[in-house]
Amino acid sequence: MKLHRQVWLDATQIGVLAAPLILTQLAQVALTTTDIVMMGMLGPREIAAGGLALTIFNQFRTMGTGLVTGTGNLVAFANGQHAHAEIMRLVRSGFALSTLAALAFALMMLCIEMPLVWLGQDPGVARQASFYLAAAAPGMLPCLWFQVLRQYTVGLRKPGPLLAITIVSIVVNAALDYALMFGRFGFPKLGLVGIACATSGVYLLSFIAFLTIARRRPELSEHLSLAAWRADADTLARTWRMGLPIAATYGSEAAFFTVLTLVIGTLGADALAAQTIVNQVIYIVFMISVGLSHASSISISHACAQRDYRGARRLGYTGLALGVVTMLVVALPYLIAPTRVLAPFLDNGAAASAEVLRLAGGLLTIAALLQIFDCSQNIGIGILRGLGDVTSSFRISIVGYWLIGLPVAWAAGVLLGYGIYGIWSGLAIGLAATASMLLHKFEGHLRAMTKRTQDGRS
C-alpha cells in the first residue's frame, strides 16, 4: 500500500511538471503551423522556399536547444544539494554557450544560398529561402536565450509563465505575419521575408517577457544572472560536455526521419503526401513524450543529488508508464476512426485522393504501435540524462536509428517491395531497438550507482 501511494505521488510530481511543458510544446507546434498557413496565402513557390528555410532554421534551433538542455539537469542537481552559487554559475554558462551557438548558426544561415544550389535546389527557391533565413537569423539569439531561461526554471521545478508566454506569442506572431506580409497597419509589405521578420520579433518579445516575469519572482530572480562574460571556464566546459551529445542525439534523430522521408519520396507523390500527413499527426502527439521525458529527467536529477537511487528508478519507470498509457489512449482513434483523424489534413485537392487516404490510413495502424516505441525511446533519453549520462544516448541512437532502423526500412520498403508500409515498419523496429537499449543502460547505471553507495557505507 505504501509503495502504491509513493508511485501515485511520483506520477503526480511528474505530471504537474510535465503538463505546462507539454502544453508549451503543443503551442510551439501551433506557432510553426501558423507560419506555414500564412505562406500558403502567398503561393506554392513561397511555400517551397519558406518550407525549405524553416527546415534549416529548425535543424539549427533543435541542435541549439540540445546544447542547453543539460543545463536544466545540472541546475536540478545543484538545487537538490542546495548549491545556490553553482546554480548562478550554470545559468551564466548557459547564456554564454547559447550566445556562441546562436552566432555560429546565424552566420551559417547567412551563407546558405550557394550550398542549397549545390545540393540541387532550384536557384530561385534557394534565393528566396536565403532571404528568409537572413531575416530569421537575428531571432536565433533570443530563441536560444529563451531556452536557457526555460531550462533554468524547469531545473528549479518552477516552469512559471512558459505556457502563457507561448500562447500569447501565437497570437502576436499571426498578427505580425499578416501585417508584414501584406503591409497592413503601417508596416512595410515584405511578403515571405515578413514572416521571418515576425518570427524574429516574436522570439525577442518572448524572451523579454520571460526575463521580466522571472526577475519579478523572488524564487526565480535569486540565481538569475545574464552575465555570460563572467562564466567561469570549468562550469562552461561542464555545460558543453553535457550539451554536445544531447545536440548530436537530437540532430541524429531529426536526420533519421529526414532520410526516410527522402526514401519515401522516391515511391511517388501519393506516398510522400501520406507520409507528410501521418508524420504531422505523430509529431503533434510526440510533444506529449517530450514533456514527460523532460519532467522525468529533472525529477531523477533531483533524486540523484540526494543519492536516492531507488527513487530515481521508480521515477524513471513511472514516467515511462505514463508515456505508454498515454500513447495507447491516443492510438485508439487511429484504429477506430482513422478518417476522422486524417480529415483536418486533407482538402479537396491532390492530398485528398483515394490513394493518399488509403496509404495514410494504413500508416496510422503502424503509427499506433510506432508512437509507443517513439515515446519510450524519447523518455529513455531523458531518464538517462537525469542520471548524468548523455553520451550513451548518442551512441545508442546511432546503432538503433542508423544500423538497425535504416537498413531494415530500406530492405522492407525497397528491396522486398513493401513500399511505405515496409519503410515505416523499419522505422518502428529502429525506435523499438533504441528504446530497449536505452532502458537497459538506465538499469545498468542504477545498479552501479547503488552498489557504489553501498560499498561506501560498508
C-alpha positions as CSV (number, residue, x, y, z in Angstrom):
1,M,0.0,0.0,0.0
2,K,2.8,2.4,0.9
3,L,4.5,1.7,-2.5
4,H,1.3,2.4,-4.4
5,R,1.0,5.7,-2.6
6,Q,4.6,6.6,-3.4
7,V,4.1,5.7,-7.1
8,W,1.0,7.9,-7.2
9,L,3.0,10.7,-5.6
10,D,5.7,10.2,-8.2
11,A,3.2,10.2,-11.1
12,T,1.6,13.4,-9.7
13,Q,5.1,15.1,-9.4
14,I,6.0,14.2,-13.0
15,G,2.5,15.1,-14.3
16,V,2.5,18.5,-12.6
17,L,5.9,19.4,-14.1
18,A,5.2,17.8,-17.5
19,A,1.8,19.4,-18.1
20,P,3.0,23.0,-18.7
21,L,5.9,21.6,-20.8
22,I,3.6,19.5,-22.9
23,L,1.2,22.4,-23.5
24,T,4.1,24.7,-24.3
25,Q,5.4,22.2,-26.9
26,L,2.0,21.9,-28.5
27,A,1.7,25.7,-28.6
28,Q,5.1,25.9,-30.3
29,V,3.9,23.5,-32.9
30,A,0.9,25.8,-33.4
31,L,3.4,28.7,-33.9
32,T,5.2,27.0,-36.8
33,T,1.9,25.8,-38.3
34,T,0.7,29.4,-38.3
35,D,3.7,30.4,-40.4
36,I,3.1,27.6,-42.9
37,V,-0.6,28.6,-43.3
38,M,0.5,32.2,-43.9
39,M,3.0,31.1,-46.5
40,G,0.1,29.3,-48.3
41,M,-1.6,32.7,-48.8
42,L,1.4,33.8,-50.9
43,G,1.6,30.9,-53.3
44,P,3.2,27.5,-53.9
45,R,6.7,28.9,-54.7
46,E,6.7,30.8,-51.4
47,I,5.6,27.6,-49.6
48,A,8.5,25.7,-51.1
49,A,11.1,28.4,-50.2
50,G,9.6,29.1,-46.8
51,G,9.3,25.3,-46.0
52,L,13.0,24.8,-47.0
53,A,14.1,27.7,-44.9
54,L,12.1,26.5,-41.9
55,T,13.6,23.1,-42.2
56,I,17.1,24.6,-42.0
57,F,16.2,27.0,-39.2
58,N,14.5,24.3,-37.1
59,Q,17.5,22.0,-37.5
60,F,19.8,24.7,-36.1
61,R,17.3,25.6,-33.4
62,T,16.9,21.9,-32.3
63,M,20.6,21.4,-32.0
64,G,21.0,24.7,-30.1
65,T,18.2,23.7,-27.8
66,G,20.1,20.4,-27.2
67,L,23.2,22.3,-26.3
68,V,21.5,24.0,-23.3
69,T,19.0,21.2,-22.4
70,G,21.6,19.6,-20.0
71,T,21.6,22.9,-18.0
72,G,18.2,22.0,-16.6
73,N,19.6,18.7,-15.2
74,L,22.7,20.4,-13.8
75,V,20.5,23.1,-12.1
76,A,18.2,20.4,-10.7
77,F,21.2,18.5,-9.3
78,A,22.7,21.7,-7.8
79,N,19.3,22.7,-6.4
80,G,19.0,19.2,-4.8
81,Q,22.3,19.9,-3.0
82,H,21.3,23.5,-2.1
83,A,24.4,24.7,-4.1
84,H,23.0,28.2,-4.9
85,A,26.2,29.7,-6.1
86,E,26.6,26.8,-8.5
87,I,23.2,27.5,-10.0
88,M,24.2,31.0,-10.8
89,R,27.4,29.8,-12.5
90,L,25.4,27.3,-14.5
91,V,22.9,30.0,-15.7
92,R,25.8,32.2,-16.8
93,S,27.4,29.3,-18.7
94,G,24.1,28.5,-20.3
95,F,23.8,32.1,-21.7
96,A,27.5,32.1,-22.8
97,L,27.1,28.8,-24.7
98,S,23.8,29.7,-26.2
99,T,25.2,33.1,-27.4
100,L,28.2,31.4,-29.1
101,A,26.0,28.7,-30.7
102,A,23.4,31.3,-31.9
103,L,26.1,33.5,-33.5
104,A,27.6,30.5,-35.3
105,F,24.2,29.3,-36.6
106,A,23.3,32.8,-37.7
107,L,26.5,33.0,-39.7
108,M,25.8,29.7,-41.4
109,M,22.2,30.9,-42.2
110,L,23.6,34.0,-43.9
111,C,25.8,31.8,-46.2
112,I,23.2,29.2,-47.1
113,E,22.2,30.1,-50.7
114,M,25.0,28.5,-52.7
115,P,25.2,25.3,-50.6
116,L,21.4,24.9,-51.4
117,V,22.1,25.3,-55.1
118,W,25.0,22.8,-54.9
119,L,22.6,20.3,-53.3
120,G,20.3,20.5,-56.3
121,Q,17.7,23.0,-55.1
122,D,16.0,25.4,-57.6
123,P,18.2,28.6,-57.7
124,G,15.1,30.8,-57.4
125,V,13.8,28.9,-54.4
126,A,17.2,28.9,-52.9
127,R,17.4,32.7,-53.3
128,Q,14.0,33.2,-51.6
129,A,15.0,30.8,-48.8
130,S,18.3,32.6,-48.2
131,F,16.4,35.9,-47.9
132,Y,14.0,34.3,-45.4
133,L,17.0,32.9,-43.3
134,A,18.8,36.3,-43.4
135,A,15.7,37.8,-41.7
136,A,15.3,34.9,-39.3
137,A,19.0,34.8,-38.3
138,P,18.7,37.6,-35.7
139,G,15.9,35.7,-34.0
140,M,18.2,32.7,-33.2
141,L,19.8,34.6,-30.3
142,P,16.7,35.4,-28.3
143,C,15.3,32.0,-29.2
144,L,18.2,30.2,-27.5
145,W,18.3,32.7,-24.7
146,F,14.7,31.8,-24.1
147,Q,15.6,28.1,-23.9
148,V,18.2,28.9,-21.2
149,L,15.6,30.6,-19.1
150,R,13.3,27.6,-19.7
151,Q,15.9,25.1,-18.6
152,Y,16.7,27.2,-15.5
153,T,13.1,27.5,-14.3
154,V,12.3,23.8,-15.1
155,G,15.5,22.8,-13.3
156,L,14.2,24.5,-10.2
157,R,10.9,22.7,-10.9
158,K,9.1,26.1,-11.3
159,P,8.3,26.4,-15.0
160,G,6.3,29.6,-14.3
161,P,5.0,31.6,-17.2
162,L,6.2,29.3,-20.1
163,L,2.7,28.3,-21.3
164,A,1.2,31.8,-21.0
165,I,4.0,33.4,-22.9
166,T,3.9,30.8,-25.7
167,I,0.1,31.1,-26.2
168,V,0.4,34.9,-26.4
169,S,3.2,34.6,-28.9
170,I,1.0,32.6,-31.2
171,V,-1.5,35.5,-31.4
172,V,1.3,38.1,-31.8
173,N,3.0,36.0,-34.4
174,A,-0.1,35.7,-36.5
175,A,-0.8,39.4,-36.3
176,L,2.8,40.3,-37.3
177,D,2.8,37.7,-40.1
178,Y,-0.3,39.3,-41.6
179,A,0.9,42.9,-41.1
180,L,4.4,42.4,-42.5
181,M,3.3,40.1,-45.4
182,F,0.7,42.5,-46.8
183,G,1.8,45.9,-45.4
184,R,-1.0,46.4,-43.0
185,F,-1.3,48.7,-40.0
186,G,1.5,51.0,-41.2
187,F,4.1,48.2,-41.6
188,P,6.0,47.7,-44.9
189,K,4.9,45.0,-47.4
190,L,7.7,42.3,-47.2
191,G,6.0,39.1,-48.4
192,L,7.7,35.9,-47.4
193,V,10.5,37.8,-45.6
194,G,7.9,39.5,-43.5
195,I,7.1,36.1,-41.9
196,A,10.7,35.7,-40.9
197,C,10.9,39.2,-39.5
198,A,7.7,38.5,-37.5
199,T,9.2,35.3,-36.1
200,S,12.5,37.1,-35.1
201,G,10.4,39.8,-33.4
202,V,8.3,37.3,-31.5
203,Y,11.4,35.4,-30.2
204,L,12.7,38.7,-28.9
205,L,9.5,39.8,-27.3
206,S,9.0,36.3,-25.7
207,F,12.5,36.4,-24.2
208,I,12.0,39.9,-22.8
209,A,8.6,38.9,-21.3
210,F,10.0,35.7,-19.7
211,L,13.0,37.6,-18.3
212,T,10.8,40.4,-16.9
213,I,8.5,37.9,-15.1
214,A,11.4,35.8,-13.8
215,R,13.1,38.9,-12.4
216,R,9.9,39.9,-10.5
217,R,9.6,36.5,-8.8
218,P,11.9,36.1,-5.8
219,E,12.2,32.3,-6.2
220,L,13.5,32.8,-9.7
221,S,15.4,36.0,-9.6
222,E,17.7,34.8,-6.7
223,H,20.1,32.8,-9.0
224,L,19.3,34.5,-12.3
225,S,22.3,36.2,-14.0
226,L,22.7,37.1,-17.6
227,A,26.4,38.0,-17.2
228,A,27.6,35.5,-19.8
229,W,31.0,37.2,-20.0
230,R,31.5,36.2,-16.3
231,A,31.1,32.5,-17.0
232,D,33.9,30.5,-15.5
233,A,35.8,28.1,-17.7
234,D,35.1,24.9,-15.6
235,T,31.4,25.4,-15.5
236,L,31.2,26.3,-19.2
237,A,33.2,23.2,-20.1
238,R,30.9,21.0,-18.0
239,T,27.8,22.5,-19.6
240,W,29.4,22.0,-23.1
241,R,30.3,18.4,-22.3
242,M,26.8,17.6,-21.3
243,G,25.1,19.6,-24.0
244,L,27.1,18.5,-27.1
245,P,26.0,14.8,-27.0
246,I,22.4,15.9,-26.5
247,A,22.6,18.2,-29.5
248,A,24.1,15.4,-31.5
249,T,21.4,13.0,-30.4
250,Y,18.7,15.4,-31.4
251,G,20.4,16.0,-34.7
252,S,20.8,12.3,-35.4
253,E,17.1,11.6,-34.8
254,A,16.0,14.5,-37.0
255,A,18.3,13.4,-39.8
256,F,17.0,9.8,-39.5
257,F,13.4,10.9,-40.2
258,T,14.6,13.2,-43.0
259,V,16.4,10.4,-44.8
260,L,13.5,8.1,-44.5
261,T,11.2,10.9,-45.9
262,L,13.6,11.2,-48.9
263,V,13.4,7.5,-49.5
264,I,9.6,7.6,-49.4
265,G,9.7,10.4,-51.9
266,T,11.2,8.0,-54.4
267,L,7.9,6.0,-54.2
268,G,5.8,8.7,-55.7
269,A,3.8,11.8,-54.8
270,D,0.9,9.9,-53.1
271,A,3.3,8.1,-50.8
272,L,5.0,11.4,-49.9
273,A,1.7,13.1,-49.2
274,A,0.6,10.2,-46.9
275,Q,4.0,10.4,-45.1
276,T,3.7,14.1,-44.6
277,I,0.2,13.9,-43.2
278,V,0.7,11.0,-40.8
279,N,4.2,12.3,-39.8
280,Q,2.5,15.5,-38.7
281,V,-0.1,13.6,-36.7
282,I,2.6,11.7,-34.7
283,Y,4.7,14.9,-34.4
284,I,1.9,16.6,-32.6
285,V,1.5,13.6,-30.3
286,F,5.3,13.4,-29.8
287,M,5.1,16.7,-27.9
288,I,3.5,14.7,-25.0
289,S,6.5,12.5,-24.7
290,V,8.9,15.5,-24.9
291,G,7.2,17.0,-21.8
292,L,7.1,13.7,-19.9
293,S,10.8,13.0,-20.8
294,H,12.0,16.3,-19.5
295,A,9.9,16.1,-16.4
296,S,11.1,12.6,-15.6
297,S,14.7,13.7,-16.3
298,I,14.6,16.7,-14.0
299,S,12.9,14.6,-11.2
300,I,15.6,11.9,-11.5
301,S,18.4,14.5,-11.3
302,H,16.9,15.9,-8.1
303,A,16.7,12.4,-6.6
304,C,20.3,11.5,-7.6
305,A,21.5,14.7,-5.9
306,Q,20.2,13.2,-2.7
307,R,21.5,9.7,-3.6
308,D,18.0,8.3,-3.7
309,Y,18.7,5.8,-6.5
310,R,15.7,3.7,-5.6
311,G,13.5,6.8,-6.0
312,A,15.3,7.5,-9.3
313,R,14.4,4.1,-10.7
314,R,10.8,4.5,-9.6
315,L,10.6,7.9,-11.2
316,G,12.1,6.6,-14.5
317,Y,9.6,3.8,-14.8
318,T,6.7,5.9,-13.6
319,G,7.5,8.4,-16.4
320,L,7.7,5.6,-18.9
321,A,4.4,4.1,-17.8
322,L,2.7,7.5,-18.1
323,G,4.0,7.8,-21.6
324,V,3.0,4.3,-22.7
325,V,-0.5,4.6,-21.3
326,T,-1.0,8.0,-23.0
327,M,0.2,6.6,-26.3
328,L,-2.2,3.7,-26.0
329,V,-5.2,6.1,-25.4
330,V,-4.1,8.3,-28.3
331,A,-3.8,5.3,-30.6
332,L,-7.5,4.3,-30.2
333,P,-8.8,6.9,-32.6
334,Y,-6.1,5.7,-35.2
335,L,-7.7,2.3,-35.2
336,I,-11.4,3.1,-34.7
337,A,-11.8,6.3,-36.8
338,P,-8.7,6.9,-39.0
339,T,-10.7,9.0,-41.5
340,R,-11.6,11.5,-38.7
341,V,-8.0,11.7,-37.6
342,L,-6.9,12.5,-41.1
343,A,-9.7,14.8,-42.0
344,P,-8.0,18.1,-40.8
345,F,-5.0,17.5,-43.0
346,L,-7.0,16.7,-46.2
347,D,-8.6,19.1,-48.6
348,N,-10.3,18.9,-52.0
349,G,-7.1,18.8,-53.9
350,A,-4.5,16.1,-54.6
351,A,-3.9,15.4,-51.0
352,A,-7.5,14.1,-50.7
353,S,-7.1,11.4,-53.4
354,A,-8.4,7.9,-52.6
355,E,-4.8,6.5,-52.8
356,V,-3.4,9.1,-50.3
357,L,-6.3,8.3,-47.9
358,R,-5.7,4.6,-48.3
359,L,-1.9,4.9,-47.7
360,A,-2.4,7.3,-44.7
361,G,-5.0,5.0,-43.1
362,G,-2.6,2.1,-43.3
363,L,0.2,4.2,-41.8
364,L,-2.0,5.1,-38.9
365,T,-2.3,1.5,-38.0
366,I,1.5,1.2,-37.9
367,A,1.7,4.6,-36.1
368,A,-0.4,3.2,-33.3
369,L,2.5,0.9,-32.3
370,L,5.3,3.1,-33.6
371,Q,4.4,6.1,-31.4
372,I,4.7,3.8,-28.3
373,F,8.3,3.0,-29.2
374,D,9.0,6.6,-30.1
375,C,7.7,7.8,-26.8
376,S,9.7,5.1,-24.9
377,Q,13.0,6.0,-26.6
378,N,12.4,9.7,-26.0
379,I,11.7,9.1,-22.3
380,G,14.7,6.7,-22.3
381,I,17.0,9.5,-23.4
382,G,15.5,11.8,-20.8
383,I,15.9,9.4,-17.8
384,L,19.5,8.6,-18.8
385,R,20.2,12.4,-18.9
386,G,18.7,12.5,-15.4
387,L,21.5,10.2,-14.3
388,G,24.1,12.4,-15.9
389,D,24.7,10.2,-18.9
390,V,24.3,12.0,-22.2
391,T,27.0,10.2,-24.3
392,S,25.4,6.8,-24.2
393,S,22.2,8.1,-25.7
394,F,24.0,9.4,-28.8
395,R,25.9,6.1,-29.3
396,I,22.7,4.1,-28.8
397,S,20.8,6.3,-31.3
398,I,23.5,5.7,-33.9
399,V,23.0,1.9,-33.5
400,G,19.2,2.0,-33.2
401,Y,18.4,4.5,-35.9
402,W,21.2,4.0,-38.5
403,L,22.5,0.5,-38.1
404,I,19.2,-1.2,-37.4
405,G,16.2,1.0,-38.4
406,L,17.5,2.4,-41.7
407,P,18.7,-0.9,-43.2
408,V,15.5,-2.7,-42.2
409,A,13.4,0.1,-43.6
410,W,15.4,0.1,-46.9
411,A,15.2,-3.7,-47.1
412,A,11.5,-4.0,-46.3
413,G,10.3,-0.9,-48.3
414,V,12.6,-1.0,-51.4
415,L,14.2,-4.4,-51.8
416,L,11.3,-6.5,-50.7
417,G,8.8,-4.2,-52.3
418,Y,6.5,-3.4,-49.3
419,G,6.8,0.3,-50.1
420,I,5.9,2.9,-47.5
421,Y,4.5,0.3,-45.1
422,G,7.8,-1.5,-45.1
423,I,9.7,1.7,-44.5
424,W,7.5,2.6,-41.5
425,S,7.8,-0.9,-40.2
426,G,11.6,-0.5,-40.3
427,L,11.2,2.9,-38.6
428,A,9.2,1.2,-35.8
429,I,11.8,-1.5,-35.4
430,G,14.6,1.0,-35.2
431,L,12.8,3.0,-32.5
432,A,11.9,-0.2,-30.5
433,A,15.6,-1.3,-30.6
434,T,16.7,2.2,-29.4
435,A,14.2,2.2,-26.6
436,S,15.2,-1.2,-25.4
437,M,18.9,-0.3,-25.3
438,L,18.3,3.0,-23.5
439,L,16.3,1.3,-20.8
440,H,18.9,-1.5,-20.4
441,K,21.6,1.2,-20.0
442,F,19.4,3.1,-17.5
443,E,19.0,-0.1,-15.4
444,G,22.7,-0.8,-15.5
445,H,23.7,2.7,-14.4
446,L,21.3,2.5,-11.4
447,R,22.7,-0.9,-10.3
448,A,26.3,0.5,-10.5
449,M,25.3,3.7,-8.6
450,T,23.5,1.7,-5.9
451,K,26.5,-0.6,-5.5
452,R,29.0,2.2,-5.2
453,T,26.8,3.8,-2.5
454,Q,26.5,0.5,-0.5
455,D,30.3,-0.1,-0.8
456,G,30.9,3.4,0.5
457,R,28.8,2.8,3.6
458,S,30.4,-0.5,4.4
